[in-house]
Structure formats: C-alpha cells, structure tokens
Amino acid sequence: MGERIAYVRVSTIEQNEARQVEELKKHDIQKWFIEKVSGKNTDRPELQKMLDYIREGDTVYVHDLSRLSRSTSDLLKLVEFFAKKKVELVSNKENIDSSTPTGKLMLTMIAAINEFERQNLLERQREGIAIAKREGKYKGHSVKKIDSDLFDKTYAEYKDRKISKAEMARRLKISRPTLYKLFADKSLP
C-alpha cells in the first residue's frame, strides 16, 4: 500500500487553500503539496516536487481536476504519467478514482469537456472583441505614451553599450516586454 498524497492549488497568493485542504482531510493524507500559482502557469514547483516524489502504489488526491491542470492535453499527460508510475488519481469534486475502469473513462471525458468549455469561452471572447472593434468601442490595451526625446536618448545610450535594455525600460518607466515590443515594432536591435 502506497502513500496518500494531496495536491492543492489556488490561483493567487491572496486565495486561501483551506477549503480544499478541509475537503481532502477525509482521505487521511500523509503528504501535502500546496501551491499558490495559476493553472495556466507551467512552472509549478510544488506540482513538480509531487511528480518527483510519487512512487508506485501511491494515490494522488485533488479537490477537483482543474486544480491539477487547465487543459485536456496537460491533464491527459499527467494521467498517463501517473499510469506509467502505477499511481492512482482521485478527484473529490468529480468523484473519480482512476483505479476503476469507470474512473478512467470519466477522467478522459471530463478533461475533454473542460477543454471544450475553455475553447468556447475564448471563442466568445474573440467574437465579442471583433464586434466591439467593428462598432468602434474596443480600445484594447492602453498604450503608454513615451517621450520620444527620452526614448532616443536612452536608445543611443543602449546602442553605445552604456546601459542595458533593463535600464532603458526602467528609465522609460515601461516593462521589459513593452520595450521588446517597441524594439520589434521599430525593427530595432
């Protein structure tokens, strides 16, 4: 008999994992992995630690499948990984236990439905933006106005290797991704 392991994830630092922990306590969990990071983020250190920790015969418990993964492909990869390691997965909310044939079937179906819902949401969002643009109501992300003299001055210093891109962004009071977008838009090195 392996260990009973719980993986708990909330999307932000401000969110509280207590509800998930409380729900999972009934399984007499022996090892907890608790994460405060978005499911979209592929860099989830606690998930990685759990994946390194689990051994044949263990059972991983989650409150619901969305805590483990936000996409069908990622969830199915995790399920496949668990199967190769001979580790079972139990999800409270969906009442799924991968040790049963019904559980395996349901896991695959729910993952597909979750992905379908996410894709529909994104499609509705794109359609809404297209309509708003057509009606002249969509403003998009607000673009910060940058002083062109300051930009030229800092760009000259950057080209002369007097400052880095990070320092240039700091002086312009913009993020580095915004600076990189400016470089790309203007085809600057």
C-alpha positions in Angstrom: 0.0 0.0 0.0 1.5 3.3 -1.1 1.1 6.8 0.4 -1.9 9.1 0.2 -0.7 12.3 -1.3 -2.6 15.6 -1.8 -2.0 18.3 -4.4 -3.8 21.6 -3.6 -3.6 24.7 -5.8 -5.1 28.1 -5.6 -4.5 30.7 -8.4 -3.2 33.6 -6.4 -1.3 34.3 -3.2 -4.4 36.1 -1.8 -6.6 33.0 -2.2 -7.0 30.6 0.7 -6.4 26.8 0.2 -8.3 25.9 3.4 -11.4 24.8 1.7 -9.5 22.3 -0.5 -7.4 21.1 2.5 -10.6 20.5 4.6 -12.2 18.5 1.8 -9.1 16.3 1.4 -8.5 15.6 5.1 -11.1 12.8 5.0 -8.6 10.7 2.9 -6.1 10.7 5.8 -3.5 12.3 3.6 0.1 11.5 4.5 2.0 14.1 2.3 0.7 17.5 1.2 1.9 19.6 -1.8 0.3 23.1 -1.7 0.7 25.6 -4.5 -0.3 29.3 -5.0 0.0 29.8 -8.7 -2.2 30.0 -11.8 -3.0 26.7 -13.5 -2.1 28.3 -16.8 1.5 28.6 -15.5 3.5 25.6 -16.5 6.2 26.5 -13.8 4.5 25.0 -10.8 7.3 23.9 -8.4 5.0 22.0 -5.9 3.5 20.0 -8.8 7.0 19.2 -10.0 8.0 18.2 -6.4 5.0 16.0 -6.2 5.7 14.3 -9.5 9.2 13.6 -8.4 8.0 12.3 -5.0 5.3 9.9 -6.1 6.1 6.1 -6.2 4.3 3.0 -7.5 1.3 2.3 -5.3 0.7 5.9 -4.2 -2.6 7.7 -4.7 -2.8 11.4 -5.5 -5.9 13.2 -4.3 -7.1 16.6 -5.6 -10.2 18.6 -4.8 -11.1 18.9 -8.5 -9.3 18.2 -11.7 -8.9 21.9 -12.6 -6.5 22.2 -9.6 -4.2 19.7 -11.4 -4.4 21.1 -14.9 -6.3 23.7 -17.0 -6.0 21.9 -20.4 -7.0 18.5 -21.6 -3.6 17.7 -23.1 -1.8 18.6 -19.9 -4.3 16.6 -17.8 -4.0 13.6 -20.0 -0.2 13.8 -19.9 -0.4 13.8 -16.1 -2.8 10.9 -16.1 -0.6 9.0 -18.5 2.4 9.8 -16.2 0.6 8.5 -13.2 -0.4 5.3 -15.0 3.2 4.6 -16.1 4.3 5.1 -12.4 1.3 2.9 -11.3 0.0 5.8 -9.3 -3.8 6.3 -8.9 -5.6 9.7 -9.1 -8.7 10.5 -7.1 -10.7 13.7 -7.6 -13.3 14.6 -4.9 -15.5 17.0 -6.9 -15.9 14.8 -9.9 -16.0 11.7 -7.8 -13.4 10.0 -10.0 -11.0 7.2 -9.0 -8.6 6.2 -11.8 -8.2 2.8 -10.3 -11.6 1.8 -11.7 -12.5 1.5 -15.4 -15.3 3.9 -15.0 -13.0 6.4 -13.3 -10.6 6.1 -16.3 -13.4 6.8 -18.7 -14.8 9.6 -16.8 -11.4 11.3 -16.4 -10.9 11.3 -20.1 -14.4 12.6 -20.8 -14.2 15.4 -18.1 -10.9 16.6 -19.4 -12.3 16.8 -22.9 -15.3 18.7 -21.7 -13.2 21.2 -19.6 -11.0 21.9 -22.7 -14.2 22.3 -24.8 -15.6 24.8 -22.4 -12.3 26.8 -22.2 -12.1 26.9 -26.0 -15.7 28.1 -26.2 -15.0 30.8 -23.7 -12.0 32.0 -25.7 -14.1 32.0 -28.9 -16.8 34.0 -27.3 -14.2 36.5 -26.1 -12.7 36.8 -29.6 -16.2 37.3 -31.1 -17.0 40.0 -28.5 -13.8 41.8 -29.3 -14.4 41.7 -33.0 -17.9 43.1 -32.6 -16.6 45.9 -30.2 -13.9 46.7 -32.7 -16.4 46.9 -35.6 -18.6 49.2 -33.5 -15.5 51.4 -32.5 -15.9 50.5 -28.8 -12.9 48.4 -28.4 -9.8 50.2 -27.1 -7.6 47.2 -26.5 -4.7 47.6 -24.0 -4.0 51.2 -23.3 -0.7 52.2 -24.8 1.5 54.3 -22.6 2.8 57.4 -24.4 6.6 57.5 -24.3 8.6 60.7 -24.6 10.3 60.4 -28.0 13.3 62.5 -26.9 13.8 60.4 -23.8 13.4 57.2 -26.0 16.0 58.5 -28.5 18.4 59.4 -25.7 18.2 56.1 -23.9 18.3 54.2 -27.2 21.5 56.0 -28.1 23.0 55.0 -24.7 21.9 51.4 -25.2 23.5 51.3 -28.7 26.7 52.7 -27.2 26.5 49.9 -24.6 26.3 52.4 -21.8 23.0 50.9 -20.5 21.2 47.6 -20.7 17.7 47.0 -22.1 16.6 46.6 -18.4 17.9 50.0 -17.5 16.4 51.5 -20.7 13.0 50.1 -19.7 13.4 51.5 -16.1 14.2 55.0 -17.4 11.3 54.9 -19.8 9.1 53.6 -16.9 7.8 50.7 -19.0 8.1 46.9 -18.6 10.7 44.9 -20.4 8.1 43.1 -22.6 6.8 46.5 -23.6 10.3 47.6 -24.5 10.8 44.4 -26.5 7.6 45.1 -28.3 8.8 48.6 -29.2 12.0 47.2 -30.5 10.1 44.7 -32.6 7.7 47.3 -33.9 10.5 49.6 -34.9 12.8 46.8 -36.0 15.5 47.9 -33.6 18.3 45.6 -32.4 
